[in-house]
Amino acid sequence: MTLVKWIRQRMAARQSRRAACLSRLPKRKENAERPPDPPRPDFAHRRHQPIVRRSVLPLVCLALAVAPRGGAATPEDTFNEANRAFAQQHFAEAARGYERVIAQDGYSAPVLFDLANAYAREGKWGLAILNYQRARFLAPRDPDIAANLKFAWDKAGLTAPPARWYAKGVQAFSPNAWAWIGSLSLLVACAGLLADRLHPARRLAFRWLTVLGVITLFAAIGADIFWWQEGRRAVVVDKNAPLRVAPATVAESSGSLPEGDHVRIQETHGHFALVRDAAGHRGWVSTNQIAQVMTTHRNSRRVL
């Protein structure tokens, strides 16, 4: 047998076995209905569903945070109510309203100015002077604040604290503005030093720029120190606060401080503070009868 015949016989045997296997399979009915295909999963919906969940959750949290809780009044509503009370000459109610605004939203020059006006109309010159001073810290160039503060000092029978020769120039800017000026001056001085190294041909001009930045920096530091010292002052908010020789209520009184007077706090002990007025009188006074000008409110971004 030749090789060709053997190959043909092998192929014929393979085809016969295949035909036999196919004959044993069940035959498919011609009229049988094809079952419907299973529904395809919505891959697009599943793919975007987690994104929708992640985007909706922050929006819900933001809406809950912004929504008023229990119908509580906003600072704007409280401020408007205080203004209406002031217009109706209900000055005590107006002062309480402005105090609530400060408790809700922190210190601001307009609210402090209105609060001082309400206390001035009530005849509480100590609290009026205190809040005029605080308003001046935030808006030192406001002429209305300066005029009303001088008027309150006159009505209380007091004179303005003695001002130094440079006080007017320092009070042209607020403490925050002087801090920004100092930061920019430091940046200018550093830039001048760097430019001096990179461009030796213009060394003289860059050195003058560095000197100017350093001088302005020291001026800003001095101005902030001045404002800090001014803020360390306290105002007598009670009428005729007694000066005592010791920090105790049973201690002997060596004099009294008039309402609205400025004092400097030198030491504190319990509920008493050792103060000194402009005339040089020293003594212990209750901390409930004085209020420091510079303070930090828990809801305020500003330091007074």
C-alpha positions as CSV (number, residue, x, y, z in Angstrom):
1,M,0.0,0.0,0.0
2,T,1.3,3.3,-1.0
3,L,1.5,6.3,1.4
4,V,-1.2,8.2,-0.5
5,K,-3.8,5.4,-0.2
6,W,-3.1,5.1,3.5
7,I,-3.7,8.8,4.1
8,R,-7.0,8.6,2.1
9,Q,-8.2,5.7,4.2
10,R,-7.4,7.5,7.4
11,M,-9.3,10.6,6.3
12,A,-12.3,8.5,5.3
13,A,-12.4,6.7,8.6
14,R,-12.3,10.0,10.5
15,Q,-15.2,11.4,8.5
16,S,-17.3,8.3,9.1
17,R,-16.7,8.5,12.9
18,R,-17.7,12.2,12.8
19,A,-20.9,11.4,10.9
20,A,-21.7,8.6,13.4
21,C,-21.3,11.0,16.3
22,L,-23.5,13.7,14.7
23,S,-26.2,11.1,14.0
24,R,-26.5,10.3,17.7
25,L,-27.3,14.0,18.7
26,P,-31.0,14.9,19.2
27,K,-32.4,16.7,16.3
28,R,-33.7,20.3,16.8
29,K,-37.3,21.1,16.0
30,E,-37.7,23.5,13.3
31,N,-40.7,25.3,14.8
32,A,-39.3,25.5,18.3
33,E,-39.2,29.0,19.7
34,R,-35.9,30.4,20.8
35,P,-35.9,31.5,24.4
36,P,-35.4,35.2,24.9
37,D,-32.0,36.5,25.7
38,P,-31.5,37.6,29.3
39,P,-31.5,41.3,29.8
40,R,-28.2,43.0,29.7
41,P,-27.1,44.8,32.8
42,D,-27.1,48.6,32.6
43,F,-23.4,49.0,32.8
44,A,-23.6,52.8,32.2
45,H,-26.0,53.2,35.1
46,R,-23.9,51.0,37.4
47,R,-20.8,52.9,36.4
48,H,-22.2,56.3,37.2
49,Q,-24.2,55.3,40.3
50,P,-21.2,55.6,42.8
51,I,-20.4,59.0,41.3
52,V,-23.9,60.2,41.9
53,R,-23.8,59.0,45.5
54,R,-20.5,60.7,46.1
55,S,-21.7,64.0,44.7
56,V,-25.1,64.0,46.4
57,L,-23.8,63.3,49.9
58,P,-21.7,66.5,50.2
59,L,-24.6,68.6,48.8
60,V,-26.9,67.2,51.5
61,C,-24.4,67.9,54.2
62,L,-23.9,71.5,52.9
63,A,-27.7,72.1,52.8
64,L,-28.0,70.8,56.4
65,A,-25.2,73.1,57.6
66,V,-26.5,76.2,55.8
67,A,-30.1,75.7,56.7
68,P,-31.2,77.6,59.8
69,R,-31.6,75.4,62.9
70,G,-34.8,75.6,64.7
71,G,-35.8,78.9,63.3
72,A,-32.8,80.7,65.0
73,A,-32.4,84.3,63.9
74,T,-29.4,85.1,61.7
75,P,-27.0,87.9,62.7
76,E,-28.5,90.1,59.9
77,D,-32.0,89.6,61.4
78,T,-30.7,90.4,64.9
79,F,-28.9,93.5,63.6
80,N,-32.0,94.8,61.9
81,E,-34.1,94.2,65.1
82,A,-31.5,96.2,67.1
83,N,-31.6,99.0,64.6
84,R,-35.4,99.2,64.9
85,A,-35.1,99.2,68.6
86,F,-32.6,102.1,68.4
87,A,-34.8,104.0,66.1
88,Q,-37.7,103.6,68.6
89,Q,-35.4,104.9,71.3
90,H,-35.3,101.6,73.1
91,F,-31.6,101.9,73.7
92,A,-31.3,99.1,76.3
93,E,-33.0,96.6,74.0
94,A,-30.8,97.9,71.1
95,A,-27.6,97.4,73.1
96,R,-28.7,93.8,73.9
97,G,-29.3,93.2,70.2
98,Y,-25.9,94.4,69.2
99,E,-24.3,92.3,71.9
100,R,-26.1,89.3,70.4
101,V,-24.8,90.1,67.0
102,I,-21.2,90.2,68.3
103,A,-21.8,86.9,70.1
104,Q,-23.0,85.3,66.9
105,D,-20.8,86.9,64.2
106,G,-17.8,88.4,66.1
107,Y,-16.4,91.9,66.3
108,S,-16.8,94.5,63.5
109,A,-16.4,98.2,63.5
110,P,-20.0,99.1,62.5
111,V,-21.6,96.9,65.2
112,L,-19.2,98.2,67.9
113,F,-19.9,101.8,66.8
114,D,-23.7,101.2,67.0
115,L,-23.3,99.4,70.4
116,A,-21.3,102.4,71.7
117,N,-24.0,104.8,70.5
118,A,-26.7,102.8,72.3
119,Y,-24.7,102.8,75.6
120,A,-24.1,106.6,75.1
121,R,-27.8,107.2,74.8
122,E,-28.3,105.2,78.0
123,G,-25.8,107.4,79.8
124,K,-23.4,104.4,80.3
125,W,-20.3,106.4,79.3
126,G,-17.8,103.7,80.4
127,L,-19.2,101.1,78.1
128,A,-19.6,103.6,75.4
129,I,-16.0,104.7,75.6
130,L,-14.9,101.0,75.7
131,N,-16.7,100.1,72.5
132,Y,-15.7,103.3,70.7
133,Q,-12.1,102.3,71.5
134,R,-12.6,98.8,70.2
135,A,-14.2,100.2,67.0
136,R,-11.2,102.5,66.5
137,F,-8.9,99.5,66.6
138,L,-10.7,98.1,63.5
139,A,-11.3,101.4,61.7
140,P,-8.7,103.9,63.0
141,R,-9.3,106.5,60.2
142,D,-13.1,106.7,60.7
143,P,-13.9,110.3,61.6
144,D,-17.3,109.5,63.1
145,I,-15.7,107.1,65.6
146,A,-13.1,109.7,66.6
147,A,-15.7,112.4,67.0
148,N,-18.1,110.3,69.1
149,L,-15.2,109.1,71.3
150,K,-14.2,112.6,72.0
151,F,-17.8,113.5,72.7
152,A,-18.1,110.6,75.2
153,W,-14.9,111.7,77.0
154,D,-16.3,115.2,77.3
155,K,-19.6,114.0,78.7
156,A,-17.9,111.8,81.2
157,G,-15.8,114.7,82.4
158,L,-12.5,113.1,81.2
159,T,-9.7,114.1,79.0
160,A,-8.2,112.0,76.2
161,P,-5.1,110.0,77.2
162,P,-1.9,111.8,76.3
163,A,-0.8,110.9,72.8
164,R,2.8,110.7,71.7
165,W,4.2,112.5,68.8
166,Y,4.1,109.5,66.5
167,A,0.7,108.3,67.5
168,K,-1.1,110.1,64.7
169,G,1.0,108.5,62.1
170,V,0.7,105.0,63.6
171,Q,-3.1,105.3,64.0
172,A,-3.4,105.9,60.2
173,F,-3.5,102.1,59.8
174,S,-5.0,99.3,61.9
175,P,-2.9,96.6,63.6
176,N,-3.7,94.1,60.8
177,A,-2.7,96.6,58.1
178,W,0.6,97.2,59.9
179,A,1.2,93.5,60.0
180,W,0.7,93.2,56.3
181,I,3.0,96.2,55.7
182,G,5.7,94.5,57.8
183,S,5.3,91.2,55.8
184,L,5.6,93.0,52.5
185,S,8.6,95.0,53.7
186,L,10.4,91.8,54.7
187,L,9.7,90.3,51.3
188,V,11.1,93.5,49.6
189,A,14.2,93.4,51.7
190,C,14.8,89.7,50.9
191,A,14.2,90.3,47.2
192,G,16.7,93.2,47.3
193,L,19.4,91.0,48.9
194,L,18.8,88.3,46.3
195,A,18.9,90.8,43.4
196,D,22.1,92.3,44.7
197,R,23.8,88.9,44.3
198,L,22.3,88.2,40.9
199,H,22.9,91.6,39.3
200,P,26.1,93.1,40.6
201,A,25.9,95.9,38.0
202,R,22.9,97.4,39.7
203,R,24.1,96.7,43.2
204,L,23.5,100.3,44.5
205,A,19.9,100.4,43.5
206,F,19.1,97.0,45.1
207,R,20.9,98.0,48.3
208,W,18.8,101.1,48.6
209,L,15.7,98.9,48.1
210,T,16.9,96.5,50.8
211,V,17.5,99.4,53.2
212,L,14.0,100.8,52.5
213,G,12.4,97.4,53.2
214,V,14.3,97.0,56.5
215,I,13.3,100.6,57.6
216,T,9.7,99.9,56.8
217,L,9.8,96.6,58.5
218,F,11.1,98.1,61.8
219,A,8.4,100.9,61.5
220,A,5.7,98.2,61.2
221,I,7.1,96.3,64.2
222,G,7.1,99.6,66.2
223,A,3.5,100.4,65.1
224,D,2.3,96.9,66.2
225,I,4.0,97.4,69.6
226,F,2.2,100.7,69.9
227,W,-1.1,99.1,69.2
228,W,-0.4,96.3,71.6
229,Q,0.3,98.8,74.3
230,E,-2.8,100.7,73.5
231,G,-4.8,97.5,73.7
232,R,-3.4,96.7,77.1
233,R,-5.3,99.6,78.5
234,A,-8.6,99.0,80.3
235,V,-11.6,101.2,80.7
236,V,-13.6,101.6,84.0
237,V,-17.1,100.5,83.2
238,D,-18.6,101.0,86.6
239,K,-19.3,104.2,88.4
240,N,-16.7,105.2,91.0
241,A,-14.8,101.9,91.1
242,P,-12.9,101.9,94.5
243,L,-9.1,101.5,94.5
244,R,-8.1,99.1,97.2
245,V,-4.7,98.7,98.9
246,A,-4.9,94.9,98.6
247,P,-6.7,92.4,96.4
248,A,-9.6,91.8,98.7
249,T,-13.1,93.2,99.1
250,V,-12.5,94.0,102.8
251,A,-9.3,95.9,102.0
252,E,-9.2,99.6,102.7
253,S,-10.0,101.9,99.8
254,S,-7.4,104.5,98.8
255,G,-9.6,106.3,96.3
256,S,-11.9,105.7,93.4
257,L,-11.8,105.7,89.6
258,P,-14.4,107.6,87.6
259,E,-16.5,105.8,84.9
260,G,-14.8,105.8,81.5
261,D,-11.3,106.4,82.9
262,H,-8.3,104.7,81.2
263,V,-6.0,102.5,83.3
264,R,-3.1,100.2,82.6
265,I,-3.2,96.7,84.1
266,Q,0.1,95.8,85.7
267,E,-0.8,92.6,87.6
268,T,-3.8,90.4,88.3
269,H,-4.6,88.3,91.3
270,G,-7.8,86.3,91.4
271,H,-10.7,88.7,90.6
272,F,-8.6,91.8,91.2
273,A,-6.2,93.7,89.0
274,L,-3.5,96.1,90.0
275,V,-4.0,99.2,87.8
276,R,-2.5,102.6,87.3
277,D,-4.2,105.6,85.9
278,A,-2.8,108.6,84.0
279,A,-2.2,110.5,87.2
280,G,0.0,107.8,88.6
281,H,-2.5,106.5,91.2
282,R,-2.2,102.7,91.8
283,G,-4.5,100.3,93.5
284,W,-6.4,97.1,93.2
285,V,-9.8,97.1,91.5
286,S,-12.3,94.4,90.8
287,T,-12.0,92.9,87.3
288,N,-15.8,93.2,87.0
289,Q,-15.5,97.0,87.1
290,I,-13.0,97.3,84.3
291,A,-12.8,95.9,80.7
292,Q,-9.7,95.5,78.7
293,V,-9.8,97.1,75.2
294,M,-7.9,94.4,73.4
295,T,-9.5,91.0,73.7
296,T,-10.3,88.0,71.5
297,H,-13.9,87.0,70.9
298,R,-14.6,83.3,70.5
299,N,-16.5,83.8,67.3
300,S,-14.3,86.6,65.9
301,R,-11.5,86.4,63.5
302,R,-10.1,89.7,64.7
303,V,-8.1,90.4,67.8
304,L,-8.9,93.6,69.6
